[in-house]
Amino acid sequence: MRRFYDDEGMNFAVLMGLGFVYHGIADAGETLATIERVPEGDRDACEPAAQALRDERVFDWLEETLEPAQSAGG
């Protein structure tokens, strides 16, 4: 099996994230795009990369939610 990281903990976190895809909790593309931003062994980079993804998802959700209200004159 291909390893994403040599670091056991970081690799396990990626595998867990990909496992969440099956349950509809995560998106495989987003998970893989996020880990591209995290260099090997840099655990401190994990949270900012995940936070950037969360911010992007919330922004997209707000944009989708507010757009119909704005076009209806609300």
C-alpha positions in Angstrom: 0.0 0.0 0.0 1.3 3.5 -0.9 2.2 5.6 2.1 1.4 9.3 2.1 3.9 10.1 4.9 6.7 8.2 6.5 5.5 9.5 9.9 3.1 6.9 11.2 0.7 9.4 12.9 0.5 11.6 9.9 -0.1 8.7 7.5 -2.8 7.2 9.8 -4.6 10.6 9.9 -4.7 10.6 6.0 -6.0 7.1 5.9 -8.7 8.0 8.5 -9.6 11.0 6.4 -9.9 8.9 3.3 -12.0 6.4 5.3 -14.5 9.1 6.1 -15.2 9.5 2.3 -17.1 6.2 2.4 -19.5 7.7 5.0 -19.9 11.0 3.2 -18.0 12.9 5.9 -15.1 13.9 3.8 -14.2 14.4 0.1 -11.3 12.4 -1.3 -10.2 15.2 -3.6 -10.2 17.8 -0.8 -8.4 15.4 1.5 -5.6 14.8 -1.1 -5.4 18.5 -2.0 -5.0 19.3 1.7 -2.2 16.9 2.3 -0.3 18.3 -0.7 0.1 21.4 1.4 1.6 19.6 4.4 5.3 18.6 4.1 6.6 15.4 5.5 7.0 15.5 9.3 5.5 19.0 9.6 2.7 18.3 12.1 2.3 22.1 12.7 1.3 22.6 9.1 -1.7 20.2 9.4 -4.0 22.4 11.3 -3.6 25.5 9.1 -4.1 23.4 6.0 -7.3 21.9 7.4 -8.5 25.3 8.6 -8.0 26.8 5.1 -10.1 24.0 3.7 -12.8 24.5 6.3 -12.8 28.3 5.6 -13.2 27.6 1.9 -16.1 25.2 2.5 -17.9 27.7 4.8 -17.4 30.5 2.3 -18.8 28.4 -0.6 -21.7 27.3 1.6 -22.5 30.9 2.5 -22.2 32.1 -1.1 -24.7 29.3 -2.2 -27.0 30.1 0.7 -27.1 33.8 0.3 -27.3 33.9 -3.5 -30.9 32.8 -3.8 -32.0 35.3 -1.1 -30.2 38.1 -2.8 -31.8 37.4 -6.2 -35.2 37.2 -4.5 -34.7 40.7 -3.2 -34.0 39.6 0.4 
